[in-house]
Amino acid sequence: MHNAAEDTVLKFYSQGGWDEESGITEDARRFEDLRECARDYVSKCRLRLLHHIPKAGEKILDMASGPIQYPEYLEFSKGFTKRYCVDLSSQALKSAEKKLGEHGVYLCGSFFELEFAPETFDCAISLHTIYHMDRDLQELAVRKLIAVCKPGAPVIIVYSNPQSLITRLEYFPRKLKAGLRKLKAGKHGATNNDFYFYCHPLAWWKRFGDQAEVQIYPWRSFYSTHQKRLIPNNRFGRLIFSLLFRAESSFPRFFVKYFQYPMIVLTKR
């Protein structure tokens, strides 16, 4: 299956996206908020998955695992016998193997082309991946995740909300910027930042109710670029992050509806 969306992702990660300098990947440098003021907040947001991951099981599937680049990600599979890491990048999987060793199973290739027996996994996770798949293939990917999980197992997906307040405010400036970038790159040109991105509205997830119980929770409120613009890197910034995390936990529906990153939990029927 030729998949142009996957091609753009693979291009970025094969041209330095997973390269490390001082223990920090280029991916993290570009797309994460690495400031001291945000450290505790982003760590606690990553660990939100643990509220929905089973305490123990035989196999957990990590679709687009990358190099397991944050320490919190190691926590997701501690209660499982094996963690199956799937990724387009062999470099990412080599890094993941250094961290997981024999605890992991490493599968390089497109998730669409890899074969798994039905009802194999006790849990499946996919962070920041589905929205980089072709818009017309995203449902196929989600249904495959559900299919390879056992009844009662959760599929946990970190997605993005295309109708968040900031996304709406930035719609026209973003379109203008994208148009200027295309003109600058030329008719056939593209930059390493041009990998595919498409988010369905949150109501789209209701379609999976025929196979799973669908629940949506807040994962994190802002893109990292917005965090860095809006919240200062000082003691006041740390206080804002602390209050933000409490608010997300106390008012989940509000933050799911109006902010950036929801966590979709599909519990297979």
N, C-alpha and C positions, 0 to 999 in steps of 0.2 A: 504494500500500500504506500504510494507516494503521498507524503503529507507535508505541504509547503510550510504550515505553521510550525511543525516540529523542526523543519530544516533551519528556520530562523533562530530557534532556541539553540539547536546544536551548534550553529555557527558561532554564536556568542561564547558558549562554554568551551568550544574547541579552540577559540582564539584568545584564551586568557581568562575567561570568566571564573574558573576554579583555581587559577594561579594564586599562590599565597606569598605574602610578604609580611614578615614579623607575626606569622600565625593568623593573618587576616586575609580572607579570600577577596578577589576583586569583586565578586558578587556582593559580599557583605559591605565592602567599602562603598559600593554604589547604591545599594538598596536598603541598608539597615541604618538605624540610628545608633551609632557606636559611642555616643557621648556618655560621660560619667553620670550625668543627671538622669539619663534614661535607662541605665543598666538594670536597676531593680525592676522597673516597670516592664521592660520588654521581656525580661526573664520570667516574670510571673504570668505574662500573657502567653508565652510559649507553653508554660506548664498547665494552662487551662485544659489542654487536651487530656490530661490525666484524670479529670473528673469524669470522662466518658470512656476511656480505655479500660478494658477489664484488668483486674488485678493480676490475673494469671491466665495462661493459655498456652497452646502448643505453637501456633504460627501467627505472626503478625505481618501484614503486607505493607510496605512503605513504598508507595508509587511516586517516582521521581524523588528518590531519597537524597540525591546529591551526595556530598561527602560527610553527611551527618555533622554539619559544621558548627553547631552550637552545643554546649554541654547538656542543655536541657533536653535535646533530642535523644540523647542516650537513655533517658529515663523511660521513654515510651515503650521500650521492649524488655525492660528488666524482668518482668514477670513471665516472659515467654521463652519457650525453648529455642525458637529460631525466629530471626527477623529477615524477611525476604526483601532485599533492596533492589528496586528496579530503577534504571536510569539510562538515558541516552548516552551519557558520558562515561567512558571507561576510566578516565582520570578521576572522576568523582567516586566511582566504585572502588578504585584502588585506595583512595583516602579513607573511605568508609570501612574498608577491610582492616586497615591499620587500627581503627578504633574498636571494631566489633570482633575481629578475628573469627573464630569458628562459631561464634554466636550468630553470624550472618550468612545468608545465601545471596550471591551477587549475580544479577541478571542484567546484561547490557543490551538495550534495544528498545524499540517502541512497545509500549504497553498494549497497543492494539494488535501487535503481531505475536506477542508472547502467549503461550498457551498454559492455562491453569485448569485443573479439574474443578468442577463446580463444588461449592461448599467445602473449600479447603482451609480457609483462614478464620481465626477467632476474632479478628479485627483487621481493618484496613485504614490507613491514613494517607492523606495527600495534601500537602501544604503548598499553596501558591503555584499550582500546576494546572488545574483544570481550565483556568482562564487563559492559559497560553496555548490551549488546544483549539483547533478550528471550531468555530461556533456550531457547525453542523455535526461535529463529532463528539461534542462534550456530553451529550446524553448517552451516546454509545459507551463512552468511558465510564460514566457513573454507573450505568446499568451493569457493565462488566465487573466493576468493583463490588456491587451488591451480589452479583451472581457467584463470585468466587468466595464469598463469605458464608459462614454457617448461619442457619436460622438463629435469630437472637443476637447476632454479632453486629457491632456498630461499624459503619463507614464514616470516618470523620474527615471533613474537607474544609480547609481554610480557603475562602473565596473572596471576592471583592464586590462591593455594592455600587452598581453604576448610577444609583439614584441618591447617593449620599449628598449631604449639603454642599460639601466642598467640590465634589465632582460636578454638581449642577452649576455652581458659581464659576468654575473654570472651563465650562464646556466650550464657549466661543474662543477664549484665548488659546485653549489647547488645540482647537481645530486650525486656528491661524498659524500657530507655531508648527504644527505637523505639516501644513501646506508649504511653509517656508523651508522646512527641512527637506522636503521632497524636491523642491526646486533647486536647492543648494546641492543635493546629492546627484542630481541629474536624472535623466529618464530611467536609467537602469541602476542607479546607485542606491546604496543603503548603508547606514552606519551600524555599528555593533549594538546600538541601543534599539534597533528597529525590530526586536522580536515581537511576534504576534501577541495581541492582547484583546480579548473580547469577554465581556461579562453580561450574562443574562440578568434581567431583573430578579429580585428575590422570589417573586411569585412563581417564577419558572420552576423552582424546586418542588412545588406542589405535585408535579406530574409523577414524582417517584413514590407517591402515596399508595400506588397500586402494589408496590413491592416492599415498602418499608414505612416505618413511622418516621415522619419528618419533623425535626426540631431544629431551630436556629437560635444560636447564642452569640453574644458579642465576643470577638476574639481580641481585636484592637481597634482603636478609634480612627487613627490617621495613617496615611502614607508616611514613611520616614522623612521624606522631603518636607512635608507639612509640619511634622513634629519639630523639625529643626528650625523652621521659620517661626513657628508660633510660640515655642516653649524655650526659655533661656537655659543655658548650660550653667546653672548655679544652684544654690540652696533653694531659691524660690521655684526653680524649675522642678527640682526633686519633689517639692511639696505639691506642685500642680499634678505631676504624674501619680503621686500617691492618692490624691483626691480623685483623679480621673479613674484609676483602677477601682476604687470603691464605688464610684458612681456607675461604672459599667456593670459591676456585679449586682448593684442594688436596683438598677432600672434597665434590665436587659432588653426589653422590647423597644424602648426608646433608642438605645444605642445601636441595635440591629437595624432599625428603620432609617436612622439619620446619619450614621457614621460608616466608616470605610470597610472594615474587615469582619464579616460574619463567619462563624464556625458552624457548618452544616453537619448535623448528626443524623444519619440515616440508619435506623435500627431495623435490620432485615426481619420480615415477618416469618 
